[in-house]
C-alpha cells in the first residue's frame, strides 16, 4: 500500500522537491508508515547495541511525530558479517520493502559490495555508522558512489593525524606502531606511519596483530627491537590487553598512544591503571558539544548504562541525519533526492539543532520554512565532505581514576589545519 | 511486482553461482571421494585473479591490467587450476580426514595471504576498481542483472551438462571405482593417484569459475568473502542436495541459500521488535536444525546418488 503510494508520488515530486519540502510540515497528522532499512551484524555481540541505538533514534523521531507526518519503520536485517548475506539482505530491503535509505553495514567488507551491487545501481542512499576503510574515499573520488554514500565514522585519517600530533607534542623521537590486522587497522597503521614520518619522527617498526591469538610475544618482541621511545596502538581491547601486558612485562616503554578503540574499561581493568599513566588516547567524538552530553544522558536513561561500546554515537547520528534528510527531501523523495539534502541538514551556517525528538521537530519547522539546519550530533558537529566522509573535531584523552579524562580539545578547524600541514 | 522480480533475479544469480561451486565439490567428493575442506581457497583464487586481471589500475596494489572480461575470467579459472595442481600434488596422498585438514589449512593460509599481502591483493580492504562487463551497454539496473543471470545460468548449464557426460562415461566409472575401492582399481591397472589429481583440479577449476562470477557480480572481493563459513555453506548444500548427484547439488544450492535468506527475511518481517535483535542467532539455530535433521533422517540427501550398471549383460553387483 504505502509503497505503491510512494511510487506514484515519486513521479509527481520529481523536480519539485523544494516545494514538497515546504509542504511536508503541513501534510502531518496522516497515519502512514515509511520504511527505512538497516543491515547490521546483530548476530555479533557488539553489533546488537549498534542496531538498538539506531532504533532508539528512530523511536525518538516517531515520538516527535515521524518524518513528514509518517511514522518510520526501521526494517532490521542481520548481516552475519558475511558479505553474501548482507548484500542479499540489502537487496531484499530495496526490492521487497521499497526502502530509499539504508543504514549499514558495519564492516567495510560488507558495506562495499552492498554499495557497488545494490545501493548505487538502485539509487538508494546508504549511510554507514562504522565502515572506516579508505577504499570508499577512492571510490567516491572516481564518482562511482554517485553521491549516495555517507558515513558518520570519521575516516582513519583524523585518528591517525591526531596520533601523530600527540607524538610530536610529547616530543617522542621514535615510535613503533602495532595495529590490528583488519581493514581498519591496516589503514590506520599505514596512515599513522606516514604522518609520523612527515613530522620527522622515526617509525622503528610497524607490526600487524592477528585476531584471536593467545599470545603476541613474537609481534611484541619484533616491535621492541627498534627500541622506540613510544608505541602507537591501533588495537581492539581483546588483543590490546594481551599485547600491552606482554609489552610491559618485556620492558617496553609506558609511553603509549592509543586509538579510540582502546577507550574501554575492560582495557584499563585488565592492564592496570598504574601502567597507563603515560598513555594518551585520541578520539574523534566531541564531548565539548552539549549535544553529545545530551546523547549520553538520554542513552543512559533509555538503556540503563552509558554508551561505551564502539560505534554507538555514530550509529545514532547515522540514523538521525538520514531521517533529517528524508524530512528535508519531503514525502516520496528518491534516494538520490534524500542524499542531496544531506548538506542542508549539516550546514554549519544553518540553525543549530539538538540530537533528540525536540531537535527534530524544530528542524522540521526550519526546513519547512526553507532554512538550513546544523545538526549537533552525538559525535559532535558532523559535516560531510564531497566524498561522504566526515571530518570531526578531536579530543586527546588519558586514563585516570575517574575513568577517561580529557586532556586537549582539538577543534574542527585545528584538525583540518593540522591535517593540511601533513603531506 | 517489479521489486519481487528484481529480487528473485538477484537471488537466483547468487544461488546459481553457488550451485556451480557445489557442482565442483560434487565432482571431488560425490564422485571421487576427495574430502576438500578448502573450497574457499579455489573459489577465492578465481575471484581475486579475475578482479586483478580485469580491474582498472589501482595505486596501492598489483592489478588493474584491464584485460577483456573473457581473458580475466579465464585467467581466474587458470589460477584456481594452478593452485589446485600445486595443492593436489602435495596433499592428495593423504586420505579422508587428513586431506580435509590439509585443504582446510590451505584455505586458511589463502585467507591470511590475501589479508596480509597488501601489494598483491589489497590486504584487508580488498580489491575493487572493477568495471562490470558490458555495463555501458546494459545500464546498472534490472536489465543488467537479468543479463548477468542469463550468463550465470548458461555457465551453470554448461558445467552441469559437461559433468553429466563426464561421469556417465568411462572416466566417471573410474572415479567411482577409486572412491569405492582404490586397491581394486589399482589391481585393474588404473593409476588412482593421477586420476585423483585430475578430478581434484577439474573440481577446483569449476570452483574458480564460480569465484570469478561471484567477484564479477559484486565488482569487489575482500578477505571477508573467503572465510571458512563459505566452505561450510557449500558443503551443507551438497549434503542436503545429495552427494554424488549433480541435480541434487544444484537443488541443494538453491534450497540452502533460499532457506538462509528466507529465514532472515521472515524473521525481520514477522518477529516482534524485541526479538529482532536476536534474529541472527535464531537463524543460525534454524539452519543448524535443518542440517542436523537431514543428516538424521535422510543422510543420502534429497536427491540420492543413482548407481547404475552401465554395461549390459553384467550381473547386478
Interface residues (C-beta under 8 A of the other chain):
Chain A: X3 X41 X42 X43 X44 X47 X48 X51 X52 X55 X75 X76 X77 X78 X80 X81 X82 X83 X84 X85 X87 X88 X89 X91 X92 X94 X95 X96 X98 X107 X108 X109 X110 X112 X113 X116 X117 X120 X121 X122 X133 X134 X135 X138 X139 X181 X182 X183 X184 X185 X186 X187 X208 X210
Chain B: X3 X4 X6 X7 X10 X11 X14 X112 X115 X116 X118 X122 X123 X124 X125 X126 X128 X140 X141 X144 X145 X217 X218 X219 X220 X222 X223 X224 X225 X227 X229 X230 X260 X261 X264 X265 X268 X269 X273 X276 X277 X278 X279 X280 X281 X283 X284
